[in-house]
């Protein structure tokens, strides 16, 4: 018995040492690559004003070039990054072409420079996963170990781009399978995330944290809790609109019988026209608008049009649909913060910044099916005082978004209602969701009773008219 126990503990000890060492090395390397990526984006945004005309006039040409560049040198770098990484983990044991790293970096920087409505987190995760996959392949790791190291790379990529090491690491694990967290990868993911985040900080990367300060005047009271519950429902609807629009537009654009270059040019031209009509705030990362939505200064938070989150959804859908390179998470943050700002104004709340912060994380929770990472992110970005409200809102949004996601390669590991029938393990994009037989019978019975009651009321109303 003692020998068995000693054997078990020894094996676990060496496994822990192995993965602490590997994940630390991988995290540092990813931190270096991601630092180059983030600094290049910052430099590109800084030089947008050097163009002798409005920089977004470049969109049609840049999108055409981006489509050609990605198709020619690394087809797996298409889309918003995270989607391809999840697919690689589930279908290719984490094997990713090393060409993805420079191609994704360059294509994303170029798209953001021209004003494409994309983010930087997805490419960061793809760069991290690609780096980890290259290391695992070079060192001839087993398939299982390569897959595990690539998941660490995803977490390190998210942690170093988010600027939230715990939430980023959790997000990298939680985003793979809905309702399931891979506990065997938690330790190396945390270590890789911390190592990458520390490296980027050491190399001078600056992160945006939000000095909201709404918690100073907020107490835990019943009316506010009820408002947060309603807000969670609202954010679930917003998440549903976002995911549905992105999915529908992508399918519609793909179905058009034109060359990808024609679609890219036309899509870029449409974005230019929309920008001339509605303004530049819907282009690029949109960090200024996010900061305004979260600002305790009412002069800034009150100036946002109510339709801001809808227009950002449209801009992002077009950019990604026609071949722009970049992530989806920053636009999700934008949609969440601005829709939260709108909700706060709709209910006449004095806590506009609170609801903007809740929207920031709750729409992420619903659209990406990551309620735990979203809650932790709320704490890391906005402070511990928001934790209880964020958890409530994020989970409600997660449930009400349904079995949808901005990442179509996510696997289903749970169903969000006992009344539904789904097949576990399917890709969310191909999931067949239906009512359980008992629930379908019960719903049909309720519908028949309502129809019968409506018919009776209609008959009585006509009978009174005749009298």
Beta strands, then each sheet from edge to edge (+ up, - down):
strand 1: 177-178
strand 2: 411-412
strand 3: 420-421
strand 4: 434-435
sheet 1: 1+ 2+
sheet 2: 3+ 4-
end
